[in-house]
Amino acid sequence: MDGGAVVGWLGQAWRRLLPDAAPEADLVALLATLAVVAAAVLLPPLWRQVRVLVTVVHELGHGLVGILCGRRFTGLVLRGDMSGHAVTVGPARGAGRVLSTWSGYPAPGVVGAASVQLAGAGWAPPVLGLVTAILLVCLVRVRSWYTAAVMVALTAATGALWWWGAPALQAVVVLGMGAFLLVGGWRHLGAVLARPTAGSDPAVLARLTWLPQWCWIGTFAVVLGAASWWALAPVRQLVG
């Protein structure tokens, strides 16, 4: 590829990163999107297939917050049962370990709420571009063939939507994925409440600190609640 082609490609990529005009409020499209999200989360056969998306955000939350806390994000593993774990290297105790461990359960809610807000404001193109870049970087951290297959598929789908998707489609998908992550984050929290294990994040946090598991679960619920309130602002405006 010659220099002119590279410059042209970079110019196209930059244009695709620019925000679009905020989409017009469409109650029918919004309700249809929310119906699809509800089906994906509430119907067990669908949830078993798509909950891996929530797991990916959960584990990347561990990894990316770990990096911000000075730890090294060295591995990402997803399993066929849709569970997973992220590996960060650093001190065995301390604030960095606590924050990186804590960040998993809030991550889907925070990312989901931000996606809903940004989609409603016309920022779906840069959101898709940023997500594609993050997924590409994280590909070098996968530690199993299944993880690689999931991450490659997500990267390809997100990248294709960013590069070729119409603005209206981009906005709907980003909003729908945001809503799915937010509701899925609540369902993940419900799962750890229903089936607590010694290796769960709240149990690890209880061993790392003097706070019991229920306190940490409470912090997850507070963050998810705040994220839900924030995400519902466009809906309240639309129906209000």
C-alpha positions in Angstrom: 0.0 0.0 0.0 1.6 3.3 -1.1 1.7 6.5 1.0 -1.3 8.1 -0.8 -3.5 5.1 -0.1 -2.5 5.0 3.5 -3.3 8.7 3.9 -6.6 8.1 2.1 -7.5 5.2 4.4 -6.5 7.2 7.5 -8.8 10.0 6.3 -11.7 7.7 5.9 -11.1 6.2 9.3 -11.0 9.7 10.9 -14.3 10.6 9.2 -15.8 7.4 10.6 -14.8 8.4 14.1 -16.6 11.7 14.0 -20.0 11.9 15.8 -23.1 11.9 13.7 -26.2 14.0 14.1 -28.2 12.9 17.1 -30.9 10.4 15.9 -34.5 11.6 16.0 -36.5 10.1 18.8 -38.5 7.1 17.6 -40.6 5.5 20.2 -41.5 2.4 18.0 -37.8 1.7 17.3 -36.9 2.2 20.9 -39.6 -0.2 22.1 -38.6 -2.8 19.5 -35.0 -2.6 20.5 -35.9 -3.0 24.2 -38.1 -6.0 23.4 -35.2 -7.7 21.7 -33.0 -7.0 24.7 -35.6 -8.3 27.1 -36.0 -11.5 25.1 -32.2 -12.0 25.0 -31.9 -11.6 28.7 -35.1 -13.3 29.9 -35.4 -16.3 27.6 -32.9 -19.0 28.9 -32.0 -20.5 25.5 -31.1 -17.1 24.2 -29.4 -15.9 27.4 -27.1 -19.0 27.4 -25.8 -18.1 24.0 -25.4 -14.3 24.3 -24.4 -13.8 28.0 -20.8 -14.2 26.9 -21.0 -10.6 25.8 -21.5 -9.5 29.4 -18.7 -11.8 30.5 -16.3 -10.2 28.0 -17.1 -6.7 29.4 -16.9 -8.0 33.0 -13.4 -9.5 32.4 -12.1 -6.5 30.4 -13.3 -4.4 33.3 -10.9 -6.3 35.5 -8.1 -6.0 33.0 -8.4 -2.4 32.0 -8.9 -1.1 35.6 -5.9 -3.3 36.6 -3.8 -1.4 34.0 -5.0 1.9 35.3 -4.0 0.8 38.8 -0.5 -0.1 37.6 -1.0 -3.8 37.2 -0.2 -5.8 34.1 -3.1 -7.3 32.2 -1.6 -10.6 30.9 -4.4 -12.9 30.1 -8.1 -13.3 29.1 -9.9 -16.6 29.2 -13.6 -17.3 28.3 -15.1 -20.7 28.8 -17.8 -22.7 27.0 -20.2 -22.2 30.0 -19.9 -18.4 29.3 -17.8 -17.8 32.5 -14.3 -16.4 32.3 -11.4 -14.8 34.1 -8.9 -12.0 33.5 -5.3 -12.3 34.8 -3.5 -9.2 36.1 -0.1 -9.3 37.6 1.0 -7.1 40.5 1.0 -7.0 44.3 -1.1 -9.7 45.9 -2.8 -7.2 48.1 -3.4 -3.4 48.2 -5.7 -0.9 46.5 -4.8 -1.9 43.0 -5.7 -5.5 43.5 -8.9 -4.5 45.3 -10.0 -2.1 42.6 -9.2 -4.4 39.7 -11.1 -7.2 41.4 -14.1 -5.0 42.3 -14.4 -3.5 38.7 -15.8 -6.7 37.0 -19.4 -6.6 38.1 -20.0 -2.8 37.7 -18.3 -2.8 34.3 -21.2 -4.0 32.1 -23.6 -1.5 33.8 -21.3 1.5 33.4 -20.4 0.6 29.8 -24.0 -0.1 29.0 -25.3 3.2 30.4 -22.6 5.1 28.7 -23.4 3.4 25.4 -27.1 4.3 25.7 -26.3 7.9 26.4 -23.7 8.2 23.6 -25.9 6.5 21.1 -28.7 8.9 21.8 -26.4 11.9 21.3 -25.1 10.7 17.9 -21.8 9.3 19.2 -22.3 5.7 18.0 -19.6 5.9 15.3 -16.7 6.9 17.7 -18.0 4.4 20.3 -17.8 1.6 17.7 -14.4 2.7 16.6 -13.1 2.8 20.1 -14.6 -0.6 21.0 -13.0 -2.1 17.8 -9.6 -0.7 18.8 -9.9 -2.1 22.4 -10.9 -5.5 21.1 -8.0 -5.6 18.7 -5.5 -4.7 21.4 -7.0 -7.4 23.7 -6.7 -10.1 21.1 -3.0 -10.5 22.1 -4.1 -11.4 25.7 -6.4 -14.4 24.8 -5.4 -17.6 26.4 -7.6 -20.3 24.7 -8.9 -21.1 21.3 -12.5 -20.5 22.4 -11.5 -17.1 23.7 -9.8 -16.3 20.5 -12.9 -17.4 18.4 -15.2 -15.2 20.5 -12.9 -12.2 20.5 -12.2 -12.4 16.7 -15.9 -12.6 16.0 -16.7 -9.6 18.2 -13.9 -7.6 16.7 -15.0 -8.4 13.1 -18.6 -7.7 13.8 -17.9 -4.4 15.6 -15.4 -3.3 13.0 -17.7 -4.1 10.1 -20.6 -2.1 11.7 -18.2 0.8 12.4 -16.8 0.9 8.8 -19.9 0.0 6.7 -22.9 0.5 8.9 -25.5 3.2 8.3 -25.7 5.8 11.0 -29.2 4.8 12.0 -28.2 1.2 12.3 -25.1 2.1 14.3 -27.2 4.1 16.7 -29.8 1.3 17.2 -27.1 -1.4 17.7 -25.1 0.7 20.2 -28.2 1.6 22.1 -29.4 -2.0 22.1 -26.1 -3.4 23.2 -25.9 -0.8 25.9 -29.3 -1.8 27.2 -28.3 -5.5 27.0 -25.1 -5.0 29.0 -27.0 -3.0 31.6 -29.7 -5.6 32.2 -27.2 -8.4 31.8 -25.1 -6.8 34.5 -28.0 -7.1 36.9 -28.6 -10.7 35.9 -24.9 -11.5 36.5 -25.2 -9.9 40.0 -28.3 -11.9 40.7 -26.4 -15.1 39.7 -23.6 -14.4 42.3 -26.2 -13.7 44.9 -28.0 -17.0 44.1 -24.9 -19.2 43.9 -22.1 -17.7 45.9 -18.7 -19.4 45.6 -15.4 -19.1 47.3 -13.8 -17.9 44.0 -16.4 -15.2 43.2 -15.3 -11.6 43.2 -17.2 -10.7 46.4 -15.5 -13.6 48.2 -12.1 -12.6 47.0 -12.7 -9.0 48.0 -13.8 -10.1 51.5 -10.5 -12.0 51.9 -8.5 -9.0 50.7 -10.3 -6.5 53.0 -12.1 -6.3 56.3 -15.5 -5.9 54.6 -17.8 -8.9 54.3 -19.1 -10.1 50.9 -22.6 -8.5 51.3 -21.0 -5.1 51.5 -19.2 -5.6 48.2 -22.3 -6.9 46.6 -24.1 -3.8 47.9 -21.5 -1.6 46.2 -22.1 -3.4 42.9 -25.9 -2.8 43.3 -25.4 0.9 44.0 -23.3 1.4 40.9 -25.7 -0.6 38.7 -28.6 1.3 40.1 -26.9 4.7 39.4 -26.0 3.5 35.9 -29.6 2.4 35.3 -31.0 5.8 36.4 -28.5 7.5 34.1 -29.3 5.2 31.1 -33.1 5.8 31.5 -32.8 9.6 31.2 -33.3 9.5 27.3 -36.3 7.2 27.8 -37.8 9.5 30.4 -37.4 12.4 28.0 -38.9 10.5 25.1 -42.0 9.3 26.9 -42.3 12.3 29.2 
